[in-house]
Amino acid sequence: MKLAGLERAPCHVAVFVEPDPDQGHGLGRRTMPEAVAYSAVIAVHTLWLAARAQGVGLGWVSILDPSHIRTILDVPETWHLVAYLCVGYPEIEAIAPELEREGWEKRRSINIVVR
Ligand SMILES: Cc1cc2nc3c(=O)[nH]c(=O)nc-3n(C[C@H](O)[C@H](O)[C@H](O)COP(=O)(O)O)c2cc1C
């Protein structure tokens, strides 16, 4: 659904992580290596909220081949693609998520996912 954004969004942002950076002394990722990617996801989330606050829309596209993106952008082999984002002004504004509006998904009770 957001794939059209790849052709039409004026701004694309590819978010990578270096899985073993010098910075941070390995704290956290010694026991949870995935913490590096989680930190990047938090940054994406913050960008997403800031964008929406300014009326800018953001589509996260995961239906793509990460190694192809790495090659196109010529980044180091070790970098891990966390997110590919299409950023631009939305054509429509809606409170309900698109998947719900299009009948692809139904909202589940919060009691099912929070214990
Ligand atoms: C991790 C993640 C991956 C996503 N991947 C896709 C994707 O590949 N294609 C797509 O159409 N939407 C994808 N989405 C949803 C879009 O980012 C969508 O913009 C988001 O749900 C907000 O828009 P909406 O309110 O219209 O649903 C993904 C969302 C997340 C959080």
The ligand as an SDF file (V2000), in Angstrom:
LIG
                    3D

 31 33  0  0  0  0  0  0  0  0999 V2000
    7.9230   -2.0800   10.9560 C   0  0  0  0  0  0  0  0  0  0  0  0
    6.8960   -1.5850    9.9640 C   0  0  0  0  0  0  0  0  0  0  0  0
    6.9610   -2.0280    8.6610 C   0  0  0  0  0  0  0  0  0  0  0  0
    6.0020   -1.6090    7.7210 C   0  0  0  0  0  0  0  0  0  0  0  0
    6.1090   -2.0420    6.4260 N   0  0  0  0  0  0  0  0  0  0  0  0
    5.1820   -1.6600    5.5220 C   0  0  0  0  0  0  0  0  0  0  0  0
    5.2570   -2.0830    4.1600 C   0  0  0  0  0  0  0  0  0  0  0  0
    6.1700   -2.7940    3.7510 O   0  0  0  0  0  0  0  0  0  0  0  0
    4.2750   -1.6650    3.3180 N   0  0  0  0  0  0  0  0  0  0  0  0
    3.2650   -0.8600    3.7150 C   0  0  0  0  0  0  0  0  0  0  0  0
    2.4130   -0.5390    2.9000 O   0  0  0  0  0  0  0  0  0  0  0  0
    3.1630   -0.4150    4.9920 N   0  0  0  0  0  0  0  0  0  0  0  0
    4.0920   -0.8100    5.8940 C   0  0  0  0  0  0  0  0  0  0  0  0
    4.0150   -0.3530    7.2000 N   0  0  0  0  0  0  0  0  0  0  0  0
    2.9030    0.5610    7.5720 C   0  0  0  0  0  0  0  0  0  0  0  0
    3.1920    1.9740    7.1180 C   0  0  0  0  0  0  0  0  0  0  0  0
    4.3590    2.4420    7.7020 O   0  0  0  0  0  0  0  0  0  0  0  0
    2.1010    2.9970    7.4010 C   0  0  0  0  0  0  0  0  0  0  0  0
    2.5880    4.1800    6.9000 O   0  0  0  0  0  0  0  0  0  0  0  0
    1.7350    3.2040    8.8500 C   0  0  0  0  0  0  0  0  0  0  0  0
    0.9890    2.1170    9.2700 O   0  0  0  0  0  0  0  0  0  0  0  0
    0.9250    4.5150    9.0600 C   0  0  0  0  0  0  0  0  0  0  0  0
    0.0200    4.7410    8.0380 O   0  0  0  0  0  0  0  0  0  0  0  0
   -1.5480    4.4080    8.1690 P   0  0  0  0  0  0  0  0  0  0  0  0
   -2.0290    5.2290    9.3310 O   0  0  0  0  0  0  0  0  0  0  0  0
   -2.1380    4.7910    6.8830 O   0  0  0  0  0  0  0  0  0  0  0  0
   -1.6060    2.9180    8.4330 O   0  0  0  0  0  0  0  0  0  0  0  0
    4.9610   -0.7390    8.1240 C   0  0  0  0  0  0  0  0  0  0  0  0
    4.9190   -0.2810    9.4520 C   0  0  0  0  0  0  0  0  0  0  0  0
    5.8720   -0.6950   10.3540 C   0  0  0  0  0  0  0  0  0  0  0  0
    5.7970   -0.1730   11.7740 C   0  0  0  0  0  0  0  0  0  0  0  0
  1  2  1  0
  2  3  1  0
  2 30  2  0
  3  4  2  0
  4  5  1  0
  4 28  1  0
  5  6  2  0
  6  7  1  0
  6 13  1  0
  7  8  2  0
  7  9  1  0
  9 10  1  0
 10 11  2  0
 10 12  1  0
 12 13  2  0
 13 14  1  0
 14 15  1  0
 14 28  1  0
 15 16  1  0
 16 17  1  0
 16 18  1  0
 18 19  1  0
 18 20  1  0
 20 21  1  0
 20 22  1  0
 22 23  1  0
 23 24  1  0
 24 25  2  0
 24 26  1  0
 24 27  1  0
 28 29  2  0
 29 30  1  0
 30 31  1  0
M  END
$$$$
